[in-house]
């Protein structure tokens, strides 16, 4: 089991990676989410135990772009695997209307997904 400190470092690393993939500075991100730049820096360095509310605010500003690697429907839930230069991202889709939009996807289709990260 990971310690709290290890989890904070992982969260910070992921936020930094997402921010840099957008080519945003810490100041850019801080303006988008309404947090001070130094607070963003402390999160990215694993020095702040960020609340779920603030983590949710951060998650709302990110989106995922890539090409479809795999798409599977399992009853009322679907799993979309996107691939980009940085690796893979799994998107879970639970909304039936959203699943219907993706019904004709094929491997290699380039899409952009917005939602909670």
Backbone as XML, in Angstrom:
<?xml version="1.0"?>
<chain id="A" units="angstrom">
  <residue number="1" name="UNK">
    <atom name="N" x="0.842" y="-1.182" z="0.000"/>
    <atom name="CA" x="0.000" y="0.000" z="0.000"/>
    <atom name="C" x="0.886" y="1.245" z="0.000"/>
  </residue>
  <residue number="2" name="UNK">
    <atom name="N" x="0.489" y="2.225" z="-0.793"/>
    <atom name="CA" x="1.278" y="3.445" z="-0.902"/>
    <atom name="C" x="0.978" y="4.389" z="0.255"/>
  </residue>
  <residue number="3" name="UNK">
    <atom name="N" x="2.000" y="5.139" z="0.631"/>
    <atom name="CA" x="1.818" y="6.135" z="1.678"/>
    <atom name="C" x="1.114" y="7.358" z="1.101"/>
  </residue>
  <residue number="4" name="UNK">
    <atom name="N" x="0.614" y="8.205" z="1.979"/>
    <atom name="CA" x="-0.028" y="9.448" z="1.549"/>
    <atom name="C" x="0.944" y="10.290" z="0.732"/>
  </residue>
  <residue number="5" name="UNK">
    <atom name="N" x="2.186" y="10.353" z="1.178"/>
    <atom name="CA" x="3.194" y="11.149" z="0.476"/>
    <atom name="C" x="3.419" y="10.627" z="-0.940"/>
  </residue>
  <residue number="6" name="UNK">
    <atom name="N" x="3.456" y="9.310" z="-1.108"/>
    <atom name="CA" x="3.643" y="8.717" z="-2.435"/>
    <atom name="C" x="2.464" y="9.026" z="-3.352"/>
  </residue>
  <residue number="7" name="UNK">
    <atom name="N" x="1.260" y="8.968" z="-2.803"/>
    <atom name="CA" x="0.057" y="9.271" z="-3.588"/>
    <atom name="C" x="0.072" y="10.732" z="-4.028"/>
  </residue>
  <residue number="8" name="UNK">
    <atom name="N" x="0.450" y="11.636" z="-3.128"/>
    <atom name="CA" x="0.509" y="13.058" z="-3.466"/>
    <atom name="C" x="1.519" y="13.328" z="-4.578"/>
  </residue>
  <residue number="9" name="UNK">
    <atom name="N" x="2.643" y="12.628" z="-4.552"/>
    <atom name="CA" x="3.658" y="12.782" z="-5.601"/>
    <atom name="C" x="3.104" y="12.293" z="-6.943"/>
  </residue>
  <residue number="10" name="UNK">
    <atom name="N" x="2.394" y="11.177" z="-6.937"/>
    <atom name="CA" x="1.809" y="10.637" z="-8.165"/>
    <atom name="C" x="0.760" y="11.598" z="-8.728"/>
  </residue>
  <residue number="11" name="UNK">
    <atom name="N" x="-0.110" y="12.115" z="-7.867"/>
    <atom name="CA" x="-1.122" y="13.074" z="-8.308"/>
    <atom name="C" x="-0.446" y="14.303" z="-8.901"/>
  </residue>
  <residue number="12" name="UNK">
    <atom name="N" x="0.539" y="14.820" z="-8.205"/>
    <atom name="CA" x="1.263" y="15.995" z="-8.689"/>
    <atom name="C" x="1.929" y="15.755" z="-10.028"/>
  </residue>
  <residue number="13" name="UNK">
    <atom name="N" x="2.554" y="14.590" z="-10.167"/>
    <atom name="CA" x="3.212" y="14.233" z="-11.432"/>
    <atom name="C" x="2.192" y="14.191" z="-12.568"/>
  </residue>
  <residue number="14" name="UNK">
    <atom name="N" x="1.030" y="13.594" z="-12.319"/>
    <atom name="CA" x="-0.002" y="13.496" z="-13.350"/>
    <atom name="C" x="-0.558" y="14.862" z="-13.734"/>
  </residue>
  <residue number="15" name="UNK">
    <atom name="N" x="-0.760" y="15.729" z="-12.758"/>
    <atom name="CA" x="-1.246" y="17.077" z="-13.052"/>
    <atom name="C" x="-0.215" y="17.839" z="-13.867"/>
  </residue>
  <residue number="16" name="UNK">
    <atom name="N" x="1.054" y="17.744" z="-13.492"/>
    <atom name="CA" x="2.120" y="18.409" z="-14.252"/>
    <atom name="C" x="2.161" y="17.895" z="-15.688"/>
  </residue>
  <residue number="17" name="UNK">
    <atom name="N" x="2.067" y="16.577" z="-15.842"/>
    <atom name="CA" x="2.109" y="15.975" z="-17.175"/>
    <atom name="C" x="0.936" y="16.477" z="-18.031"/>
  </residue>
  <residue number="18" name="UNK">
    <atom name="N" x="-0.263" y="16.511" z="-17.467"/>
    <atom name="CA" x="-1.425" y="17.014" z="-18.197"/>
    <atom name="C" x="-1.260" y="18.495" z="-18.542"/>
  </residue>
  <residue number="19" name="UNK">
    <atom name="N" x="-0.778" y="19.279" z="-17.583"/>
    <atom name="CA" x="-0.585" y="20.717" z="-17.816"/>
    <atom name="C" x="0.413" y="20.951" z="-18.941"/>
  </residue>
  <residue number="20" name="UNK">
    <atom name="N" x="1.526" y="20.233" z="-18.889"/>
    <atom name="CA" x="2.555" y="20.417" z="-19.924"/>
    <atom name="C" x="2.083" y="19.926" z="-21.284"/>
  </residue>
  <residue number="21" name="UNK">
    <atom name="N" x="1.242" y="18.897" z="-21.310"/>
    <atom name="CA" x="0.721" y="18.416" z="-22.593"/>
    <atom name="C" x="-0.135" y="19.483" z="-23.267"/>
  </residue>
  <residue number="22" name="UNK">
    <atom name="N" x="-0.697" y="20.383" z="-22.486"/>
    <atom name="CA" x="-1.489" y="21.502" z="-23.003"/>
    <atom name="C" x="-0.620" y="22.718" z="-23.302"/>
  </residue>
  <residue number="23" name="UNK">
    <atom name="N" x="0.668" y="22.615" z="-22.942"/>
    <atom name="CA" x="1.607" y="23.731" z="-23.088"/>
    <atom name="C" x="1.176" y="24.942" z="-22.253"/>
  </residue>
  <residue number="24" name="UNK">
    <atom name="N" x="0.612" y="24.655" z="-21.070"/>
    <atom name="CA" x="0.210" y="25.696" z="-20.140"/>
    <atom name="C" x="1.293" y="25.876" z="-19.094"/>
  </residue>
  <residue number="25" name="UNK">
    <atom name="N" x="1.498" y="27.112" z="-18.675"/>
    <atom name="CA" x="2.354" y="27.376" z="-17.524"/>
    <atom name="C" x="1.522" y="27.133" z="-16.264"/>
  </residue>
  <residue number="26" name="UNK">
    <atom name="N" x="2.188" y="27.136" z="-15.119"/>
    <atom name="CA" x="1.443" y="27.026" z="-13.863"/>
    <atom name="C" x="0.515" y="28.229" z="-13.703"/>
  </residue>
  <residue number="27" name="UNK">
    <atom name="N" x="0.963" y="29.395" z="-14.181"/>
    <atom name="CA" x="0.112" y="30.592" z="-14.106"/>
    <atom name="C" x="-1.129" y="30.432" z="-14.980"/>
  </residue>
  <residue number="28" name="UNK">
    <atom name="N" x="-0.969" y="29.847" z="-16.171"/>
    <atom name="CA" x="-2.129" y="29.607" z="-17.049"/>
    <atom name="C" x="-3.144" y="28.711" z="-16.348"/>
  </residue>
  <residue number="29" name="UNK">
    <atom name="N" x="-2.654" y="27.597" z="-15.789"/>
    <atom name="CA" x="-3.546" y="26.667" z="-15.110"/>
    <atom name="C" x="-4.204" y="27.319" z="-13.899"/>
  </residue>
  <residue number="30" name="UNK">
    <atom name="N" x="-3.443" y="28.107" z="-13.162"/>
    <atom name="CA" x="-4.006" y="28.739" z="-11.963"/>
    <atom name="C" x="-5.146" y="29.683" z="-12.312"/>
  </residue>
  <residue number="31" name="UNK">
    <atom name="N" x="-5.043" y="30.381" z="-13.438"/>
    <atom name="CA" x="-6.126" y="31.271" z="-13.871"/>
    <atom name="C" x="-7.365" y="30.475" z="-14.276"/>
  </residue>
  <residue number="32" name="UNK">
    <atom name="N" x="-7.172" y="29.333" z="-14.905"/>
    <atom name="CA" x="-8.290" y="28.515" z="-15.367"/>
    <atom name="C" x="-9.084" y="27.893" z="-14.216"/>
  </residue>
  <residue number="33" name="UNK">
    <atom name="N" x="-8.383" y="27.574" z="-13.109"/>
    <atom name="CA" x="-9.053" y="26.890" z="-11.998"/>
    <atom name="C" x="-9.266" y="27.773" z="-10.770"/>
  </residue>
  <residue number="34" name="UNK">
    <atom name="N" x="-8.749" y="28.996" z="-10.806"/>
    <atom name="CA" x="-8.953" y="29.906" z="-9.687"/>
    <atom name="C" x="-8.141" y="29.558" z="-8.447"/>
  </residue>
  <residue number="35" name="UNK">
    <atom name="N" x="-6.925" y="29.057" z="-8.663"/>
    <atom name="CA" x="-6.014" y="28.754" z="-7.553"/>
    <atom name="C" x="-4.720" y="29.535" z="-7.787"/>
  </residue>
  <residue number="36" name="UNK">
    <atom name="N" x="-4.024" y="29.854" z="-6.722"/>
    <atom name="CA" x="-2.772" y="30.593" z="-6.843"/>
    <atom name="C" x="-1.702" y="29.738" z="-7.516"/>
  </residue>
  <residue number="37" name="UNK">
    <atom name="N" x="-0.831" y="30.365" z="-8.302"/>
    <atom name="CA" x="0.228" y="29.658" z="-9.011"/>
    <atom name="C" x="1.131" y="28.873" z="-8.073"/>
  </residue>
  <residue number="38" name="UNK">
    <atom name="N" x="1.451" y="29.439" z="-6.924"/>
    <atom name="CA" x="2.331" y="28.729" z="-5.986"/>
    <atom name="C" x="1.642" y="27.485" z="-5.415"/>
  </residue>
  <residue number="39" name="UNK">
    <atom name="N" x="0.311" y="27.537" z="-5.293"/>
    <atom name="CA" x="-0.441" y="26.371" z="-4.822"/>
    <atom name="C" x="-0.383" y="25.255" z="-5.869"/>
  </residue>
  <residue number="40" name="UNK">
    <atom name="N" x="-0.510" y="25.615" z="-7.154"/>
    <atom name="CA" x="-0.380" y="24.643" z="-8.241"/>
    <atom name="C" x="1.006" y="24.006" z="-8.181"/>
  </residue>
  <residue number="41" name="UNK">
    <atom name="N" x="2.040" y="24.822" z="-7.979"/>
    <atom name="CA" x="3.407" y="24.305" z="-7.877"/>
    <atom name="C" x="3.570" y="23.334" z="-6.723"/>
  </residue>
  <residue number="42" name="UNK">
    <atom name="N" x="2.964" y="23.663" z="-5.588"/>
    <atom name="CA" x="3.060" y="22.783" z="-4.416"/>
    <atom name="C" x="2.339" y="21.458" z="-4.670"/>
  </residue>
  <residue number="43" name="UNK">
    <atom name="N" x="1.201" y="21.507" z="-5.368"/>
    <atom name="CA" x="0.481" y="20.271" z="-5.715"/>
    <atom name="C" x="1.358" y="19.414" z="-6.616"/>
  </residue>
  <residue number="44" name="UNK">
    <atom name="N" x="1.911" y="20.039" z="-7.665"/>
    <atom name="CA" x="2.735" y="19.309" z="-8.626"/>
    <atom name="C" x="3.974" y="18.689" z="-7.981"/>
  </residue>
  <residue number="45" name="UNK">
    <atom name="N" x="4.460" y="19.308" z="-6.932"/>
    <atom name="CA" x="5.635" y="18.786" z="-6.223"/>
    <atom name="C" x="5.275" y="17.822" z="-5.098"/>
  </residue>
  <residue number="46" name="UNK">
    <atom name="N" x="3.990" y="17.510" z="-4.961"/>
    <atom name="CA" x="3.554" y="16.572" z="-3.938"/>
    <atom name="C" x="3.621" y="17.121" z="-2.533"/>
  </residue>
  <residue number="47" name="UNK">
    <atom name="N" x="3.611" y="18.453" z="-2.395"/>
    <atom name="CA" x="3.748" y="19.085" z="-1.083"/>
    <atom name="C" x="2.419" y="19.492" z="-0.455"/>
  </residue>
  <residue number="48" name="UNK">
    <atom name="N" x="1.331" y="19.448" z="-1.238"/>
    <atom name="CA" x="0.009" y="19.828" z="-0.726"/>
    <atom name="C" x="-0.927" y="18.645" z="-0.783"/>
  </residue>
  <residue number="49" name="UNK">
    <atom name="N" x="-1.675" y="18.431" z="0.262"/>
    <atom name="CA" x="-2.704" y="17.406" z="0.293"/>
    <atom name="C" x="-3.983" y="18.053" z="-0.234"/>
  </residue>
  <residue number="50" name="UNK">
    <atom name="N" x="-4.151" y="17.975" z="-1.526"/>
    <atom name="CA" x="-5.244" y="18.673" z="-2.206"/>
    <atom name="C" x="-6.597" y="18.056" z="-1.838"/>
  </residue>
  <residue number="51" name="UNK">
    <atom name="N" x="-7.585" y="18.917" z="-1.653"/>
    <atom name="CA" x="-8.927" y="18.431" z="-1.332"/>
    <atom name="C" x="-9.582" y="17.867" z="-2.592"/>
  </residue>
  <residue number="52" name="UNK">
    <atom name="N" x="-10.601" y="17.037" z="-2.400"/>
    <atom name="CA" x="-11.328" y="16.478" z="-3.543"/>
    <atom name="C" x="-12.027" y="17.568" z="-4.340"/>
  </residue>
  <residue number="53" name="UNK">
    <atom name="N" x="-12.484" y="18.614" z="-3.665"/>
    <atom name="CA" x="-13.165" y="19.719" z="-4.365"/>
    <atom name="C" x="-12.179" y="20.409" z="-5.309"/>
  </residue>
  <residue number="54" name="UNK">
    <atom name="N" x="-10.976" y="20.681" z="-4.825"/>
    <atom name="CA" x="-9.985" y="21.346" z="-5.676"/>
    <atom name="C" x="-9.489" y="20.406" z="-6.771"/>
  </residue>
  <residue number="55" name="UNK">
    <atom name="N" x="-9.360" y="19.138" z="-6.459"/>
    <atom name="CA" x="-8.961" y="18.162" z="-7.476"/>
    <atom name="C" x="-10.022" y="18.090" z="-8.569"/>
  </residue>
  <residue number="56" name="UNK">
    <atom name="N" x="-11.279" y="18.171" z="-8.190"/>
    <atom name="CA" x="-12.378" y="18.172" z="-9.151"/>
    <atom name="C" x="-12.314" y="19.404" z="-10.052"/>
  </residue>
  <residue number="57" name="UNK">
    <atom name="N" x="-11.989" y="20.558" z="-9.489"/>
    <atom name="CA" x="-11.844" y="21.782" z="-10.291"/>
    <atom name="C" x="-10.723" y="21.627" z="-11.308"/>
  </residue>
  <residue number="58" name="UNK">
    <atom name="N" x="-9.633" y="21.015" z="-10.897"/>
    <atom name="CA" x="-8.524" y="20.773" z="-11.822"/>
    <atom name="C" x="-8.934" y="19.806" z="-12.927"/>
  </residue>
  <residue number="59" name="UNK">
    <atom name="N" x="-9.638" y="18.761" z="-12.549"/>
    <atom name="CA" x="-10.024" y="17.728" z="-13.518"/>
    <atom name="C" x="-10.905" y="18.293" z="-14.624"/>
  </residue>
  <residue number="60" name="UNK">
    <atom name="N" x="-11.721" y="19.282" z="-14.310"/>
    <atom name="CA" x="-12.659" y="19.821" z="-15.294"/>
    <atom name="C" x="-11.986" y="20.605" z="-16.409"/>
  </residue>
  <residue number="61" name="UNK">
    <atom name="N" x="-10.755" y="21.053" z="-16.225"/>
    <atom name="CA" x="-10.105" y="21.867" z="-17.264"/>
    <atom name="C" x="-9.311" y="21.027" z="-18.261"/>
  </residue>
  <residue number="62" name="UNK">
    <atom name="N" x="-9.159" y="19.740" z="-17.990"/>
    <atom name="CA" x="-8.377" y="18.894" z="-18.880"/>
    <atom name="C" x="-9.284" y="18.096" z="-19.802"/>
  </residue>
  <residue number="63" name="UNK">
    <atom name="N" x="-8.777" y="17.814" z="-20.968"/>
    <atom name="CA" x="-9.456" y="16.959" z="-21.926"/>
    <atom name="C" x="-8.417" y="16.010" z="-22.503"/>
  </residue>
  <residue number="64" name="UNK">
    <atom name="N" x="-8.872" y="14.958" z="-23.107"/>
    <atom name="CA" x="-7.968" y="13.958" z="-23.662"/>
    <atom name="C" x="-8.177" y="13.909" z="-25.171"/>
  </residue>
  <residue number="65" name="UNK">
    <atom name="N" x="-7.087" y="13.934" z="-25.921"/>
    <atom name="CA" x="-7.135" y="13.806" z="-27.371"/>
    <atom name="C" x="-6.260" y="12.630" z="-27.766"/>
  </residue>
  <residue number="66" name="UNK">
    <atom name="N" x="-6.683" y="11.912" z="-28.775"/>
    <atom name="CA" x="-5.877" y="10.804" z="-29.255"/>
    <atom name="C" x="-6.633" y="9.995" z="-30.282"/>
  </residue>
  <residue number="67" name="UNK">
    <atom name="N" x="-6.041" y="8.899" z="-30.691"/>
    <atom name="CA" x="-6.717" y="8.040" z="-31.640"/>
    <atom name="C" x="-7.208" y="6.800" z="-30.915"/>
  </residue>
  <residue number="68" name="UNK">
    <atom name="N" x="-8.301" y="6.260" z="-31.422"/>
    <atom name="CA" x="-8.951" y="5.121" z="-30.786"/>
    <atom name="C" x="-8.062" y="3.888" z="-30.930"/>
  </residue>
  <residue number="69" name="UNK">
    <atom name="N" x="-7.755" y="3.297" z="-29.806"/>
    <atom name="CA" x="-6.991" y="2.055" z="-29.784"/>
    <atom name="C" x="-7.939" y="0.860" z="-29.652"/>
  </residue>
  <residue number="70" name="UNK">
    <atom name="N" x="-8.970" y="1.036" z="-28.809"/>
    <atom name="CA" x="-9.921" y="-0.037" z="-28.572"/>
    <atom name="C" x="-11.215" y="0.560" z="-28.021"/>
  </residue>
  <residue number="71" name="UNK">
    <atom name="N" x="-12.337" y="-0.080" z="-28.327"/>
    <atom name="CA" x="-13.627" y="0.345" z="-27.799"/>
    <atom name="C" x="-14.445" y="-0.902" z="-27.513"/>
  </residue>
  <residue number="72" name="UNK">
    <atom name="N" x="-14.897" y="-1.047" z="-26.248"/>
    <atom name="CA" x="-15.684" y="-2.221" z="-25.851"/>
    <atom name="C" x="-16.909" y="-1.785" z="-25.081"/>
  </residue>
  <residue number="73" name="UNK">
    <atom name="N" x="-18.033" y="-2.378" z="-25.413"/>
    <atom name="CA" x="-19.272" y="-2.161" z="-24.667"/>
    <atom name="C" x="-19.542" y="-3.401" z="-23.835"/>
  </residue>
  <residue number="74" name="UNK">
    <atom name="N" x="-19.830" y="-3.170" z="-22.570"/>
    <atom name="CA" x="-20.177" y="-4.251" z="-21.654"/>
    <atom name="C" x="-21.472" y="-3.875" z="-20.953"/>
  </residue>
  <residue number="75" name="UNK">
    <atom name="N" x="-22.574" y="-4.214" z="-21.573"/>
    <atom name="CA" x="-23.871" y="-3.873" z="-20.994"/>
    <atom name="C" x="-24.107" y="-2.383" z="-20.986"/>
  </residue>
  <residue number="76" name="UNK">
    <atom name="N" x="-24.279" y="-1.806" z="-19.813"/>
    <atom name="CA" x="-24.590" y="-0.384" z="-19.696"/>
    <atom name="C" x="-23.350" y="0.494" z="-19.541"/>
  </residue>
  <residue number="77" name="UNK">
    <atom name="N" x="-22.187" y="-0.061" z="-19.763"/>
    <atom name="CA" x="-20.940" y="0.692" z="-19.634"/>
    <atom name="C" x="-20.049" y="0.375" z="-20.835"/>
  </residue>
  <residue number="78" name="UNK">
    <atom name="N" x="-19.259" y="1.368" z="-21.232"/>
    <atom name="CA" x="-18.333" y="1.175" z="-22.356"/>
    <atom name="C" x="-16.950" y="1.658" z="-21.946"/>
  </residue>
  <residue number="79" name="UNK">
    <atom name="N" x="-15.937" y="1.037" z="-22.513"/>
    <atom name="CA" x="-14.550" y="1.396" z="-22.256"/>
    <atom name="C" x="-13.902" y="1.813" z="-23.566"/>
  </residue>
  <residue number="80" name="UNK">
    <atom name="N" x="-13.399" y="3.023" z="-23.587"/>
    <atom name="CA" x="-12.728" y="3.567" z="-24.753"/>
    <atom name="C" x="-11.259" y="3.746" z="-24.390"/>
  </residue>
  <residue number="81" name="UNK">
    <atom name="N" x="-10.379" y="3.117" z="-25.135"/>
    <atom name="CA" x="-8.947" y="3.262" z="-24.904"/>
    <atom name="C" x="-8.403" y="4.195" z="-25.980"/>
  </residue>
  <residue number="82" name="UNK">
    <atom name="N" x="-7.886" y="5.351" z="-25.559"/>
    <atom name="CA" x="-7.276" y="6.304" z="-26.479"/>
    <atom name="C" x="-5.766" y="6.225" z="-26.351"/>
  </residue>
  <residue number="83" name="UNK">
    <atom name="N" x="-5.108" y="6.499" z="-27.451"/>
    <atom name="CA" x="-3.649" y="6.452" z="-27.478"/>
    <atom name="C" x="-3.131" y="7.763" z="-28.051"/>
  </residue>
  <residue number="84" name="UNK">
    <atom name="N" x="-2.048" y="8.273" z="-27.455"/>
    <atom name="CA" x="-1.366" y="9.439" z="-28.005"/>
    <atom name="C" x="0.129" y="9.272" z="-27.780"/>
  </residue>
  <residue number="85" name="UNK">
    <atom name="N" x="0.892" y="10.333" z="-28.023"/>
    <atom name="CA" x="2.348" y="10.233" z="-27.883"/>
    <atom name="C" x="2.774" y="9.820" z="-26.484"/>
  </residue>
  <residue number="86" name="UNK">
    <atom name="N" x="1.985" y="10.186" z="-25.492"/>
    <atom name="CA" x="2.346" y="9.914" z="-24.112"/>
    <atom name="C" x="1.944" y="8.543" z="-23.590"/>
  </residue>
  <residue number="87" name="UNK">
    <atom name="N" x="1.122" y="7.830" z="-24.342"/>
    <atom name="CA" x="0.681" y="6.514" z="-23.884"/>
    <atom name="C" x="-0.804" y="6.312" z="-24.097"/>
  </residue>
  <residue number="88" name="UNK">
    <atom name="N" x="-1.431" y="5.626" z="-23.147"/>
    <atom name="CA" x="-2.837" y="5.247" z="-23.258"/>
    <atom name="C" x="-3.655" y="5.921" z="-22.168"/>
  </residue>
  <residue number="89" name="UNK">
    <atom name="N" x="-4.935" y="6.148" z="-22.471"/>
    <atom name="CA" x="-5.886" y="6.644" z="-21.474"/>
    <atom name="C" x="-7.165" y="5.839" z="-21.627"/>
  </residue>
  <residue number="90" name="UNK">
    <atom name="N" x="-7.711" y="5.390" z="-20.513"/>
    <atom name="CA" x="-8.983" y="4.665" z="-20.549"/>
    <atom name="C" x="-10.096" y="5.619" z="-20.149"/>
  </residue>
  <residue number="91" name="UNK">
    <atom name="N" x="-11.113" y="5.705" z="-20.990"/>
    <atom name="CA" x="-12.266" y="6.531" z="-20.722"/>
    <atom name="C" x="-13.448" y="5.603" z="-20.471"/>
  </residue>
  <residue number="92" name="UNK">
    <atom name="N" x="-14.138" y="5.823" z="-19.373"/>
    <atom name="CA" x="-15.311" y="5.014" z="-19.034"/>
    <atom name="C" x="-16.549" y="5.829" z="-19.393"/>
  </residue>
  <residue number="93" name="UNK">
    <atom name="N" x="-17.430" y="5.218" z="-20.163"/>
    <atom name="CA" x="-18.638" y="5.897" z="-20.627"/>
    <atom name="C" x="-19.846" y="5.165" z="-20.057"/>
  </residue>
  <residue number="94" name="UNK">
    <atom name="N" x="-20.673" y="5.905" z="-19.332"/>
    <atom name="CA" x="-21.850" y="5.312" z="-18.718"/>
    <atom name="C" x="-23.151" y="5.882" z="-19.278"/>
  </residue>
  <residue number="95" name="UNK">
    <atom name="N" x="-23.055" y="6.980" z="-19.997"/>
    <atom name="CA" x="-24.227" y="7.636" z="-20.564"/>
    <atom name="C" x="-24.605" y="6.975" z="-21.892"/>
  </residue>
  <residue number="96" name="UNK">
    <atom name="N" x="-25.844" y="6.501" z="-22.001"/>
    <atom name="CA" x="-26.292" y="5.762" z="-23.189"/>
    <atom name="C" x="-26.204" y="6.620" z="-24.452"/>
  </residue>
  <residue number="97" name="UNK">
    <atom name="N" x="-26.574" y="7.903" z="-24.346"/>
    <atom name="CA" x="-26.516" y="8.797" z="-25.508"/>
    <atom name="C" x="-25.081" y="8.971" z="-26.006"/>
  </residue>
  <residue number="98" name="UNK">
    <atom name="N" x="-24.141" y="9.070" z="-25.065"/>
    <atom name="CA" x="-22.723" y="9.207" z="-25.447"/>
    <atom name="C" x="-22.216" y="7.923" z="-26.103"/>
  </residue>
  <residue number="99" name="UNK">
    <atom name="N" x="-22.672" y="6.773" z="-25.604"/>
    <atom name="CA" x="-22.270" y="5.495" z="-26.202"/>
    <atom name="C" x="-22.762" y="5.393" z="-27.640"/>
  </residue>
  <residue number="100" name="UNK">
    <atom name="N" x="-23.980" y="5.873" z="-27.875"/>
    <atom name="CA" x="-24.539" y="5.811" z="-29.229"/>
    <atom name="C" x="-23.741" y="6.677" z="-30.202"/>
  </residue>
  <residue number="101" name="UNK">
    <atom name="N" x="-23.207" y="7.809" z="-29.717"/>
    <atom name="CA" x="-22.378" y="8.667" z="-30.568"/>
    <atom name="C" x="-21.116" y="7.940" z="-31.030"/>
  </residue>
  <residue number="102" name="UNK">
    <atom name="N" x="-20.654" y="7.013" z="-30.216"/>
    <atom name="CA" x="-19.400" y="6.311" z="-30.500"/>
    <atom name="C" x="-19.608" y="4.959" z="-31.176"/>
  </residue>
  <residue number="103" name="UNK">
    <atom name="N" x="-20.838" y="4.637" z="-31.533"/>
    <atom name="CA" x="-21.162" y="3.308" z="-32.057"/>
    <atom name="C" x="-20.386" y="2.947" z="-33.316"/>
  </residue>
  <residue number="104" name="UNK">
    <atom name="N" x="-20.082" y="3.909" z="-34.163"/>
    <atom name="CA" x="-19.413" y="3.613" z="-35.433"/>
    <atom name="C" x="-17.922" y="3.935" z="-35.423"/>
  </residue>
  <residue number="105" name="UNK">
    <atom name="N" x="-17.335" y="3.981" z="-34.250"/>
    <atom name="CA" x="-15.895" y="4.237" z="-34.150"/>
    <atom name="C" x="-15.102" y="3.068" z="-34.706"/>
  </residue>
  <residue number="106" name="UNK">
    <atom name="N" x="-13.980" y="3.361" z="-35.274"/>
    <atom name="CA" x="-13.069" y="2.302" z="-35.694"/>
    <atom name="C" x="-11.666" y="2.650" z="-35.224"/>
  </residue>
  <residue number="107" name="UNK">
    <atom name="N" x="-10.836" y="1.662" z="-35.138"/>
    <atom name="CA" x="-9.465" y="1.849" z="-34.678"/>
    <atom name="C" x="-8.771" y="2.887" z="-35.553"/>
  </residue>
  <residue number="108" name="UNK">
    <atom name="N" x="-8.128" y="3.843" z="-34.899"/>
    <atom name="CA" x="-7.407" y="4.884" z="-35.618"/>
    <atom name="C" x="-8.154" y="6.192" z="-35.729"/>
  </residue>
  <residue number="109" name="UNK">
    <atom name="N" x="-9.444" y="6.198" z="-35.404"/>
    <atom name="CA" x="-10.217" y="7.439" z="-35.425"/>
    <atom name="C" x="-9.626" y="8.401" z="-34.393"/>
  </residue>
  <residue number="110" name="UNK">
    <atom name="N" x="-9.435" y="9.663" z="-34.772"/>
    <atom name="CA" x="-8.902" y="10.649" z="-33.848"/>
    <atom name="C" x="-10.080" y="11.404" z="-33.231"/>
  </residue>
  <residue number="111" name="UNK">
    <atom name="N" x="-10.107" y="11.430" z="-31.899"/>
    <atom name="CA" x="-11.202" y="12.107" z="-31.190"/>
    <atom name="C" x="-10.656" y="12.906" z="-30.003"/>
  </residue>
  <residue number="112" name="UNK">
    <atom name="N" x="-11.518" y="13.749" z="-29.477"/>
    <atom name="CA" x="-11.230" y="14.530" z="-28.278"/>
    <atom name="C" x="-12.332" y="14.243" z="-27.276"/>
  </residue>
  <residue number="113" name="UNK">
    <atom name="N" x="-11.959" y="13.999" z="-26.016"/>
    <atom name="CA" x="-12.913" y="13.674" z="-24.970"/>
    <atom name="C" x="-12.772" y="14.683" z="-23.856"/>
  </residue>
  <residue number="114" name="UNK">
    <atom name="N" x="-13.895" y="15.235" z="-23.398"/>
    <atom name="CA" x="-13.896" y="16.125" z="-22.255"/>
    <atom name="C" x="-14.672" y="15.463" z="-21.138"/>
  </residue>
  <residue number="115" name="UNK">
    <atom name="N" x="-14.225" y="15.690" z="-19.918"/>
    <atom name="CA" x="-14.926" y="15.125" z="-18.769"/>
    <atom name="C" x="-14.034" y="15.109" z="-17.557"/>
  </residue>
  <residue number="116" name="UNK">
    <atom name="N" x="-14.453" y="14.400" z="-16.548"/>
    <atom name="CA" x="-13.682" y="14.313" z="-15.315"/>
    <atom name="C" x="-12.500" y="13.393" z="-15.520"/>
  </residue>
  <residue number="117" name="UNK">
    <atom name="N" x="-11.363" y="13.833" z="-15.012"/>
    <atom name="CA" x="-10.134" y="13.045" z="-15.125"/>
    <atom name="C" x="-9.866" y="12.362" z="-13.802"/>
  </residue>
</chain>
